[in-house]
Structure formats: structure tokens, C-alpha cells
């Protein structure tokens, strides 16, 4: 499973906007159809747990794991 820093790297490389930096990083990305995707990235250094990672991919990033891996 990826680490939080890899999720942050993905957001930066894939054109997500950092719109809030508090105890977490908050990113958003507007799609061509106007849809806004949002995700929150922990500032922790650990690995993302499997269940949480699947939810982030499916509901927040809305990309395949293959696409994610090609960007990081």
C-alpha cells in the first residue's frame, strides 16, 4: 500500500490544487465537466491501510490503481 507522502506526490503531479494546509493537506481538482474531486492527505509518514486506500481511490481520487502508480 502507498504511504501518505506518495498520495501527496500524486496530487502534486496530477494537477490537484492545495487549497488548505492545516493538520492535513487538502487537495481538490476540477474536471473538464465541472465535477470537483477532493481528498485529504495526512501529514503522517505511515502507510495507508488497505481498506482506507481502496475508499480513497474509489470515492475521492476516482482513478485506477494503475493510473495512480503511473503518476507517482
VMD Tcl script that draws the C-alpha trace (Angstrom):
set ca {
  {0.00 0.00 0.00}
  {1.19 3.53 -0.65}
  {2.37 5.90 2.02}
  {0.79 9.29 2.69}
  {3.74 11.07 1.04}
  {3.05 9.13 -2.17}
  {-0.56 10.30 -2.16}
  {0.67 13.88 -1.72}
  {3.13 13.40 -4.61}
  {0.31 12.06 -6.80}
  {-1.84 15.12 -6.11}
  {1.01 17.49 -6.91}
  {1.98 15.71 -10.14}
  {-1.60 15.18 -11.33}
  {-2.54 18.86 -11.11}
  {-4.54 18.92 -7.89}
  {-4.79 22.27 -6.10}
  {-3.66 22.51 -2.47}
  {-6.41 24.69 -1.03}
  {-5.87 24.20 2.71}
  {-2.83 23.27 4.80}
  {-3.62 22.58 8.45}
  {-3.01 19.35 10.33}
  {-3.69 17.69 6.94}
  {-3.22 18.72 3.31}
  {-6.49 19.33 1.48}
  {-6.48 18.99 -2.31}
  {-9.12 19.48 -4.98}
  {-9.27 19.08 -8.73}
  {-11.89 20.37 -11.15}
  {-12.62 18.06 -14.06}
  {-13.48 19.27 -17.57}
  {-17.17 18.57 -16.92}
  {-17.10 20.81 -13.83}
  {-17.02 18.00 -11.28}
  {-14.80 18.73 -8.29}
  {-12.87 15.89 -6.67}
  {-11.45 16.39 -3.18}
  {-9.09 14.46 -0.94}
  {-7.39 14.91 2.41}
  {-3.78 13.78 2.92}
  {-2.35 13.07 6.35}
  {0.94 14.67 7.28}
  {1.89 11.37 8.91}
  {4.68 9.25 7.47}
  {2.97 5.88 7.62}
  {1.40 3.56 5.14}
  {-2.27 3.97 4.21}
  {-4.30 0.99 5.45}
  {-5.76 -1.22 2.73}
  {-9.45 -0.51 3.34}
  {-8.92 3.25 3.57}
  {-6.75 3.21 0.43}
  {-9.49 1.47 -1.58}
  {-12.00 4.10 -0.42}
  {-9.65 6.99 -1.33}
  {-9.08 5.56 -4.83}
  {-12.76 4.90 -5.47}
  {-14.54 7.82 -3.82}
  {-12.03 10.68 -3.66}
  {-9.43 10.33 -6.40}
  {-11.72 8.35 -8.71}
  {-8.79 6.80 -10.59}
  {-7.48 3.28 -11.04}
  {-4.55 2.00 -9.04}
  {-2.66 1.62 -12.34}
  {-3.17 5.31 -13.13}
  {-2.09 6.30 -9.63}
  {1.09 4.22 -9.92}
  {1.90 5.72 -13.32}
  {1.87 9.25 -11.84}
  {3.87 8.68 -8.66}
}
mol new
graphics top color blue
foreach p $ca { graphics top sphere $p radius 0.5 }
foreach p [lrange $ca 0 end-1] q [lrange $ca 1 end] { graphics top cylinder $p $q radius 0.2 }
display resetview
